[in-house]
Amino acid sequence: MMDNKLIKKDMLTRLRTIKGHIQGIENMIEEDKPCESILMQIAAVRSSIDKVGTIIIEDHAKDCLLKDNLTKDEVDQLLKTVIKFTK
């Protein structure tokens, strides 16, 4: 999984950006910023996390589906992972 160095670099950049946004949210709360502004930042973080998760699940699914002779259990596990992520 994650053999592609560009994908890995992209995800790490996204995660560092998310970390910065979370610190920004903490600062906004400490500074009593308006709720609307805080919620907008939280929505942005949520969207960014979903994007990272989507990249990971796509890579994992491709890796699994390209294997020869997938067992029913392997297919079931892949589907459970995708469903759990999308909830």
Residue, then its C-alpha position, 0 to 999 in steps of 0.5 A: m500500500m502507498d508505494n507511490k511516493l507522490i501519493k504519500k507526499d500528497m497525503l503527508t502534506r494534506l495531514r500537515t495542513i489539517k494539523g495547522h487548521i486544527q491549531g487555528i481552530e484552537n486559537m479561534i476558540e481561545e480568542d472567542k471568534p464567532c461560532e460561524s467562523i469556527l464551524m467553517q474551519i471545522a467543515a474544512v478540516r472534515s473535508s480534508i480528512d475525508k479526502v485523505g481517507t478517500i485516497i487511502i481507500e482508493d489505493h487499498a481497494k486497487d491493491c486488493l482488487l488487483k490480487d489474483n484469486l481473491t477469496k470471498d473473505e477478502v472481498d467481504q473485508l474490503l467491502k466492510t472497510v469501504i462501508k465503515f469509512t463512508k459512514 
